[in-house]
């Protein structure tokens, strides 16, 4: 028998919780294990991922980003990376534990109104919930839930006299790259070992400020994976050089205004640009001889890994073959045996990056495996281990496991969100993410017949659509997969079974419902639904006849944030029996006599009366009484 959880005197607690157009701030913690997000700018989308706006670093909150919505908040909110053009890695209501093909949209407007707060915090990493049973949503900052906000690289600092710095400047960059000449400038060439700590200062910039040791020279050696739009700058140094793979990339001599290296614009001595996805060695060498200036500052959006740090990193740069429709991945594995910068400068020789067949040739004992996970989290225990040397799931070609290919259109998997991981010697890396689903639409043709699995018409299964609807009448809309030829639109129900979708409208006086009984309806605005076994879902659109003329009589109905249909409401005869269920679903009830309990997706759980509210199990619910709503947690 389920426990009944009770909370007393709820009337006072939920009084006055009204929706408002005042500015609202949403804060999100990005999962720290999702490395693709670390050096990207998080974007918030109020339209299900079609468009987005950059979020800002939340000051004093490690790994958190925030955005203040000045306009009316929507119930179709998702988050994505600024470099995720295909929207394959979006974050929705279920954070990193989402398993649906499309992320469940966040009903943010409903949450702000229900929580009755101007600021909300969303922990999108289930491993960082403050306590078991949490749902990731908090009304105050969840202290202890943190992401990545800093990283360190090793430095080597030479004590230097003005004479030595002048000598180095006259010698030029070759003295930095040539060990013997470097030793000649500084005598023995001995250096002290330290660290530069880079912290995230904006959504796309990491910066370190080094203390001003008068008359010193410092070297930072690191490697980075090339990606678009990378830059690095050095300011307030008397002398600064930057090198890529041992070749001079830029310099500043006697100019404290600084120097900026645009990685995209850099050309090697042979005239070639750097390739995205490949690792390159970077050295920053700078000197200071004027103690009166500000501290030396280095800013970058590069994912730098210290050459002296023991590491193993996997990169996979995708190359699209438009003819074949598949993506070939250039797989690279960087590893180092060095453990400390005290090994400077010989440790650089121990670092290497291997790509493709070179991994097999140089690391014959290394094991390479591929896993397929339902969701975005890698769990070796539950993931499917794929077979190397052959085609997997119809579109994952592992014929050459060191050069994998993926054809998403050919993959055969159940509907849902899937992620392909590659693992080399225990180090796992996300290779590709894809959503398996047929797209579903709202029928907008005047009439459509349905097809069976062979493409033949199903006799007697015809559905219709009318864009003009009588206000006060719950009117059906049909959702399924669509097939079109030159003249007609057909429903393809077998292609829609199990596909997830959400619907919402741009008119606050218009609502959408699912029929749950003879005269019973459940409110589904913005809530995720799944097409049932019939392959054709029926939802109901409704505007109260009293709302005609108060706002717009027109509405757009969106499915998954896209493909809206236009509806126009008009006056007309209304049968009381036809609207009885809808009136029950939206009928205001006295706070002292009645209440309704919904789950966090807007699905009606139960109705009750009295001031003692009961729910079937512990958890978080939306409690509605009259025209007010509040989110409440029951334990």
C-alpha positions in Angstrom: 0.0 0.0 0.0 1.4 3.4 -1.0 2.2 5.9 1.7 0.0 8.9 1.8 2.0 12.1 2.3 0.1 15.1 3.8 0.7 18.8 4.1 -1.5 21.0 6.3 -2.9 24.5 5.9 -2.0 24.8 2.3 -4.4 27.7 1.6 -2.1 30.3 3.2 1.0 28.8 1.5 -0.3 29.2 -2.1 -2.2 32.4 -1.8 -1.0 35.1 -4.2 1.2 32.9 -6.5 0.4 34.6 -9.8 2.2 34.6 -13.1 3.9 37.9 -14.0 5.8 39.5 -16.8 8.5 40.9 -14.5 12.1 39.9 -15.3 13.0 36.3 -14.4 16.4 34.8 -14.1 17.2 31.2 -14.9 20.5 29.7 -13.7 21.9 26.4 -15.0 24.7 24.2 -13.9 26.3 22.5 -17.0 27.4 18.8 -16.3 31.1 19.0 -15.7 31.6 15.5 -17.3 30.3 16.9 -20.6 33.6 18.2 -21.9 32.1 19.5 -25.2 30.4 22.2 -23.1 33.6 23.3 -21.2 34.9 25.7 -23.8 31.6 26.5 -25.5 29.1 29.2 -24.7 25.8 27.9 -23.3 22.7 29.2 -25.2 19.1 29.4 -23.9 16.3 28.9 -26.4 12.8 30.0 -25.7 11.4 28.3 -28.8 12.5 24.7 -28.5 16.0 25.1 -30.0 15.2 27.1 -33.2 16.9 30.3 -31.9 19.0 31.1 -28.9 20.7 33.7 -26.8 24.0 33.5 -25.1 24.1 33.0 -21.3 26.5 34.7 -19.0 28.8 33.3 -16.4 27.1 33.5 -13.0 29.5 35.5 -10.8 30.9 33.5 -7.8 29.2 30.3 -8.8 31.6 27.8 -10.3 30.3 26.2 -13.5 27.0 28.1 -13.4 25.5 30.3 -16.2 22.5 32.6 -16.0 20.1 34.5 -18.2 17.5 37.1 -17.4 14.4 36.9 -19.4 12.8 40.4 -19.8 10.1 39.3 -22.2 7.3 36.8 -21.4 8.8 33.5 -20.5 7.8 30.5 -22.6 7.1 26.8 -21.7 9.3 25.5 -24.5 12.8 26.2 -23.2 16.0 24.1 -23.9 19.7 24.8 -23.7 22.4 24.1 -26.3 26.0 24.8 -27.1 26.8 27.8 -29.4 28.8 25.4 -31.7 26.1 22.7 -31.8 24.6 23.7 -35.1 22.7 20.4 -35.5 21.2 20.7 -31.9 22.3 17.2 -31.1 23.4 17.9 -27.6 20.5 20.0 -26.1 19.6 20.0 -22.4 15.9 19.9 -21.5 13.8 19.2 -18.4 15.5 15.9 -17.6 19.1 17.2 -17.9 21.8 14.6 -18.5 19.4 11.8 -17.6 17.2 12.4 -20.6 16.5 9.3 -22.7 13.8 10.6 -25.1 14.8 11.3 -28.8 14.1 15.0 -28.3 14.9 16.7 -25.0 11.8 17.3 -23.0 11.1 21.1 -23.2 11.2 23.0 -19.9 7.9 24.5 -18.9 9.8 27.5 -17.5 6.8 29.9 -17.5 4.8 27.4 -15.5 7.7 26.8 -13.1 8.3 30.5 -12.4 4.6 31.0 -11.7 4.2 27.8 -9.7 7.4 28.3 -7.6 6.4 32.0 -7.3 10.0 33.0 -7.7 11.9 35.5 -9.8 15.0 33.3 -9.9 15.4 29.5 -10.3 18.4 27.1 -10.3 18.6 24.0 -12.4 21.2 21.4 -11.7 21.3 19.5 -15.0 23.7 16.8 -13.7 21.8 14.2 -11.6 25.1 13.3 -9.8 25.1 16.7 -8.2 21.6 16.7 -6.6 21.8 17.9 -3.1 19.8 15.0 -1.7 18.2 11.7 -3.0 14.8 12.3 -4.5 15.6 15.8 -5.8 14.5 16.7 -9.3 17.2 19.2 -10.1 15.2 22.4 -9.5 15.9 24.7 -6.6 14.6 28.2 -5.5 17.9 29.1 -3.8 21.5 28.5 -4.9 22.3 24.8 -4.2 25.6 25.4 -2.5 27.9 22.4 -3.3 26.7 21.8 -6.8 29.7 22.9 -9.0 31.0 22.6 -12.5 34.4 23.4 -14.1 35.6 27.0 -13.7 39.4 26.7 -13.7 42.3 24.6 -15.0 46.1 24.8 -14.5 49.1 24.5 -16.7 52.7 24.2 -15.5 55.2 27.0 -15.9 59.0 27.3 -15.7 60.4 30.6 -14.5 64.0 31.8 -15.0 65.4 34.5 -12.8 66.9 37.0 -15.2 69.0 40.1 -15.1 68.3 43.0 -17.5 71.5 42.0 -19.3 70.1 38.5 -19.9 66.7 39.8 -21.1 68.4 42.2 -23.5 70.6 39.4 -24.7 67.6 37.2 -25.3 65.8 40.0 -27.1 68.8 40.4 -29.4 69.1 36.7 -29.9 65.5 36.3 -31.0 63.0 33.4 -30.9 65.6 30.8 -31.9 67.1 31.2 -28.4 63.8 29.9 -26.9 63.4 26.9 -29.1 67.1 25.9 -29.1 68.0 24.4 -25.7 71.7 25.1 -26.0 71.2 28.8 -26.9 68.6 29.1 -24.1 71.2 27.7 -21.6 73.8 30.1 -23.0 71.5 33.1 -22.2 70.7 32.0 -18.7 73.9 30.2 -17.8 72.8 26.7 -16.8 69.2 27.1 -18.0 67.8 26.0 -14.7 64.2 27.1 -14.0 61.8 27.0 -11.1 58.6 25.0 -11.5 55.2 26.6 -10.9 51.6 26.8 -12.2 49.4 29.2 -14.1 45.7 28.9 -13.0 43.3 29.8 -15.8 39.8 30.8 -14.6 36.7 31.4 -16.6 36.0 35.1 -16.7 33.3 35.3 -19.4 31.2 32.8 -21.3 34.0 32.3 -23.8 37.2 33.5 -22.2 39.6 32.0 -19.7 42.3 34.1 -18.1 45.3 33.9 -15.8 47.2 36.8 -14.1 50.8 36.1 -13.1 52.4 37.9 -10.2 55.0 40.6 -11.3 58.5 39.1 -10.4 60.8 41.8 -11.6 63.4 40.6 -14.2 62.1 37.1 -14.9 61.3 35.0 -17.9 58.6 32.4 -17.9 57.7 29.5 -20.3 54.4 27.7 -20.6 54.3 24.6 -22.7 51.0 23.0 -23.5 49.0 21.2 -26.2 45.6 22.0 -27.5 43.0 20.6 -29.8 42.3 22.9 -32.7 38.7 24.2 -32.9 37.1 27.1 -34.7 37.4 30.7 -33.4 40.3 30.1 -31.0 42.4 33.0 -29.8 45.1 33.6 -27.2 46.6 36.9 -26.0 49.4 38.1 -23.7 49.4 41.6 -22.2 51.8 43.7 -20.1 54.9 41.7 -20.9 58.2 43.4 -22.0 58.9 40.6 -24.4 56.6 37.8 -25.5 56.8 35.0 -28.1 54.3 32.3 -29.0 55.2 29.1 -30.9 53.1 26.4 -32.5 54.9 23.1 -32.9 58.2 24.9 -32.3 57.6 27.5 -35.0 57.2 31.2 -34.2 53.6 32.3 -34.4 53.7 35.8 -33.1 55.9 38.2 -31.1 55.9 41.4 -29.1 59.1 43.2 -28.2 59.1 46.3 -26.0 55.3 46.7 -26.6 53.3 46.3 -23.4 50.0 46.7 -25.2 50.1 43.0 -25.8 49.8 40.5 -28.6 46.9 38.4 -29.9 47.3 35.1 -31.8 44.3 34.2 -33.9 44.6 30.4 -34.3 42.2 30.4 -37.4 44.5 32.9 -39.2 47.8 31.2 -38.3 49.8 29.6 -41.2 52.7 27.3 -40.7 56.1 28.1 -42.4 54.8 25.9 -45.3 51.8 28.1 -45.6 49.2 25.6 -44.3 46.5 26.3 -41.7 45.8 24.1 -38.7 43.3 21.3 -39.0 40.3 21.2 -36.7 40.3 18.3 -34.3 44.1 17.8 -34.3 46.4 18.4 -31.4 49.2 20.9 -31.6 52.0 22.0 -29.2 51.9 25.6 -27.9 54.7 27.5 -26.1 54.3 30.9 -24.6 57.5 32.5 -23.6 57.5 36.0 -22.0 59.8 38.2 -19.9 59.3 41.2 -17.7 61.8 43.9 -16.7 59.6 46.7 -15.4 58.0 46.2 -12.0 55.9 49.3 -12.2 53.5 47.8 -14.7 50.4 45.7 -14.1 50.6 42.0 -13.7 51.1 40.0 -16.9 47.7 38.7 -18.2 47.1 35.7 -20.5 43.6 35.2 -21.9 42.4 32.4 -24.1 39.6 30.2 -25.2 41.9 27.2 -25.9 41.5 23.9 -24.1 45.1 23.7 -23.1 46.6 20.6 -21.5 50.0 21.0 -19.9 52.8 19.2 -21.7 54.2 18.2 -18.3 50.9 16.7 -17.0 50.4 13.0 -17.3 47.3 12.6 -19.5 45.5 10.7 -22.2 43.0 12.5 -24.4 40.9 11.4 -27.3 39.7 13.7 -30.1 37.5 12.9 -33.0 37.1 15.4 -35.8 34.1 14.8 -38.0 34.3 15.1 -41.8 31.0 14.9 -43.7 30.8 13.0 -47.0 27.9 14.7 -48.7 27.7 12.1 -51.4 27.5 9.1 -49.1 25.7 10.9 -46.4 28.0 9.7 -43.7 30.4 11.2 -41.3 34.0 9.9 -41.1 35.8 10.6 -37.8 39.6 11.3 -37.7 40.4 9.6 -34.4 43.4 10.9 -32.4 44.9 9.8 -29.1 47.3 12.1 -27.2 49.2 10.7 -24.3 52.2 11.7 -22.1 54.4 9.8 -19.7 55.6 13.0 -18.0 54.4 13.6 -14.5 56.0 16.9 -13.5 57.3 20.1 -15.0 60.5 19.4 -13.1 61.4 17.3 -16.1 61.6 20.4 -18.2 62.6 20.7 -21.0 63.0 17.0 -21.9 59.4 16.1 -21.0 58.1 17.6 -24.2 59.9 14.8 -26.1 57.7 12.3 -24.2 54.4 13.8 -25.4 52.9 12.4 -28.6 49.6 12.6 -30.5 48.7 9.6 -32.7 45.9 9.5 -35.3 44.2 6.8 -37.2 46.4 3.8 -38.0 49.3 5.4 -36.1 47.5 4.5 -32.8 47.5 0.8 -33.8 51.1 0.9 -35.1 52.6 2.8 -32.1 50.4 1.4 -29.3 49.8 -2.2 -30.4 48.7 -3.2 -26.8 46.1 -0.4 -26.6 42.5 -1.6 -26.5 39.8 0.3 -28.5 36.1 -0.3 -27.9 32.9 1.3 -29.0 29.8 1.6 -26.8 26.2 2.7 -27.5 24.3 4.3 -24.6 20.6 5.1 -24.4 20.9 8.7 -23.2 23.9 11.0 -22.9 25.7 9.4 -19.9 28.4 6.8 -20.4 27.8 3.8 -18.2 29.9 0.8 -19.2 27.6 -1.6 -17.3 24.4 -0.6 -19.2 25.9 0.5 -22.6 25.8 -1.8 -25.6 29.3 -3.0 -26.6 29.6 -2.8 -30.4 31.5 -5.2 -32.7 34.7 -4.0 -34.3 35.5 -4.8 -37.9 32.0 -4.8 -39.2 28.8 -2.7 -39.7 26.8 -2.1 -36.5 23.1 -1.1 -36.2 22.9 -0.5 -39.9 24.9 2.7 -39.9 27.8 2.6 -37.5 30.7 1.4 -39.7 33.6 0.0 -37.6 35.3 -1.9 -40.4 38.3 0.1 -39.5 37.9 0.8 -35.8 40.6 3.5 -36.0 38.6 5.5 -38.6 34.9 5.0 -37.7 32.1 6.2 -39.9 28.5 7.0 -39.0 25.5 7.3 -41.3 22.7 8.5 -39.0 20.0 8.0 -41.7 20.9 4.3 -42.0 21.0 3.5 -38.3 18.3 1.2 -37.0 17.5 1.7 -33.3 14.4 2.1 -31.2 13.1 5.7 -30.7 15.1 7.7 -28.2 18.3 9.6 -27.7 21.5 7.6 -28.3 25.2 8.4 -27.8 28.2 6.6 -29.4 31.3 6.5 -27.2 34.8 5.4 -28.1 37.1 4.0 -25.4 40.9 3.7 -25.6 42.7 2.1 -22.7 39.9 3.0 -20.3 39.6 6.6 -21.5 36.1 7.2 -22.9 35.1 10.0 -25.4 31.7 10.9 -26.8 31.9 10.4 -30.6 28.4 11.2 -31.8 24.9 11.7 -30.5 21.7 11.1 -32.5 18.0 11.0 -32.0 16.0 8.1 -33.4 12.5 9.2 -34.2 10.1 9.9 -37.0 9.0 13.5 -37.1 5.4 14.0 -36.2 3.2 16.9 -37.2 -0.2 18.4 -36.6 -2.6 17.6 -39.4 -3.2 20.9 -41.3 -4.7 19.5 -44.6 -8.4 19.6 -44.9 -8.6 15.8 -45.2 -6.1 13.0 -44.9 -6.4 9.2 -45.3 -4.1 6.8 -43.4 -1.7 4.3 -44.9 -0.7 0.9 -43.7 2.9 -0.4 -43.4 2.9 -1.3 -47.2 1.7 2.2 -48.2 -1.9 1.1 -48.9 -4.9 3.1 -47.9 -6.6 2.0 -44.6 -10.3 2.0 -45.5 -12.5 4.2 -43.3 -9.6 5.9 -41.5 -9.9 9.6 -42.6 -9.1 12.6 -40.5 -10.0 16.3 -41.1 -8.9 19.7 -40.1 -10.6 23.1 -40.0 -8.7 26.2 -39.1 -11.8 28.1 -37.9 -13.0 26.9 -34.5 -16.0 27.8 -32.4 -14.9 29.3 -29.1 -16.1 27.3 -26.1 -15.9 24.0 -28.0 -13.0 21.5 -27.4 -12.0 20.8 -31.0 -9.8 17.8 -32.0 -6.4 18.1 -33.7 -4.6 15.0 -35.0 -0.9 14.3 -34.6 1.0 11.6 -36.6 3.7 11.1 -39.2 2.8 12.6 -42.6 3.5 11.4 -46.1 2.9 13.7 -49.0 2.7 13.5 -52.8 2.0 16.2 -55.3 -1.7 16.5 -54.5 -2.4 14.8 -51.2 -1.3 14.4 -47.6 -1.5 11.0 -45.9 -1.2 9.9 -42.3 1.5 7.2 -41.6 0.5 6.0 -38.1 3.0 3.1 -37.9 5.9 5.5 -38.3 4.6 7.6 -35.5 4.2 5.0 -32.7 6.4 5.8 -29.7 7.5 9.2 -31.0 7.7 12.0 -28.4 6.4 15.5 -28.9 5.2 18.6 -27.1 2.6 21.1 -28.2 2.0 24.7 -27.0 0.3 27.9 -28.2 1.3 31.5 -28.4 -2.1 32.7 -27.1 -2.4 32.7 -23.3 -6.2 32.4 -23.7 -5.9 29.2 -25.7 -5.1 25.8 -24.1 -4.4 22.2 -25.2 -5.8 19.1 -23.6 -5.7 15.3 -23.8 -8.9 13.5 -23.2 -8.6 11.1 -20.3 -12.3 9.9 -19.9 -15.8 10.4 -21.2 -15.9 14.0 -20.0 -12.4 14.3 -18.5 -9.5 16.3 -20.0 -5.9 16.8 -18.9 -4.0 20.0 -19.4 -1.0 19.4 -21.7 0.4 22.8 -22.7 4.2 22.3 -23.2 4.1 18.8 -21.7 5.9 15.9 -23.4 3.5 13.3 -24.9 4.2 10.0 -26.7 2.2 8.9 -29.7 0.2 5.8 -28.6 -0.1 2.4 -30.2 -2.8 3.7 -32.7 -0.1 5.9 -34.3 -2.5 8.9 -34.3 -2.8 11.1 -31.2 -5.9 13.2 -30.7 -5.5 16.4 -28.7 -8.0 19.2 -28.1 -7.7 22.9 -28.5 -10.0 25.2 -26.5 -10.7 28.9 -25.9 -13.4 29.9 -23.5 -16.1 31.8 -25.3 -15.8 34.6 -22.7 -12.2 35.2 -23.9 -13.4 36.1 -27.5 -12.2 39.7 -28.1 -10.3 40.1 -24.9 -7.0 39.2 -26.6 -6.4 37.9 -30.0 -8.9 35.5 -31.5 -6.0 33.9 -33.4 -3.4 31.4 -32.2 -0.5 29.4 -33.5 -0.1 25.8 -32.3 3.5 24.6 -32.3 4.7 21.1 -32.2 8.3 20.6 -30.8 8.8 24.3 -31.2 8.3 24.2 -35.0 5.8 23.8 -37.8 3.0 25.9 -36.3 -0.5 25.7 -37.6 -2.9 28.7 -37.6 -6.2 28.7 -35.7 -8.9 31.3 -35.7 -11.7 31.3 -33.1 -15.2 32.5 -33.7 -18.6 32.7 -32.0 -21.0 29.9 -32.5 -23.4 27.5 -30.8 -22.0 25.6 -27.9 -23.5 22.4 -26.4 -23.0 22.2 -22.6 -22.4 18.4 -22.9 -19.5 19.0 -25.3 -17.7 21.4 -23.0 -18.5 19.8 -19.6 -15.1 18.0 -19.3 -13.1 21.0 -20.4 -14.9 23.2 -17.9 -14.1 20.7 -15.2 -10.4 20.8 -16.2 -10.2 24.6 -16.0 -12.9 25.4 -13.6 -11.6 27.6 -10.7 -12.1 25.9 -7.3 -12.0 27.4 -3.9 -8.7 27.2 -2.1 -10.5 26.0 1.0 -12.5 23.4 -0.8 -10.7 22.0 -3.8 -7.3 21.5 -5.4 -5.7 19.7 -8.3 -2.3 17.9 -8.3 -0.2 17.8 -11.5 3.2 16.3 -12.1 6.0 18.5 -13.3 5.1 18.0 -16.9 1.5 19.2 -16.4 -0.2 15.9 -16.3 -3.2 15.8 -13.9 -2.6 13.3 -11.1 -5.7 13.7 -8.9 -8.2 16.2 -7.6 -9.2 16.6 -4.0 -11.1 18.8 -1.5 -10.2 20.2 1.8 -7.1 22.0 3.3 -5.1 18.7 3.7 -3.5 17.9 0.3 -2.5 14.3 -0.3 -0.2 12.9 -3.0 0.4 9.2 -3.9 4.2 9.2 -3.4 6.9 11.5 -2.3 8.2 13.9 -4.9 7.7 17.3 -6.5 4.2 18.4 -7.8 2.4 21.5 -9.1 -0.6 22.2 -6.8 -3.3 24.4 -8.3 -6.1 26.0 -6.4 -8.4 28.4 -8.2 -6.2 30.5 -10.4 -3.0 30.1 -8.4 -0.3 27.5 -8.7 2.8 26.5 -6.6 5.4 23.9 -6.8 5.6 21.8 -3.6 7.9 19.0 -2.5 6.4 16.1 -0.5 8.6 13.8 1.6 
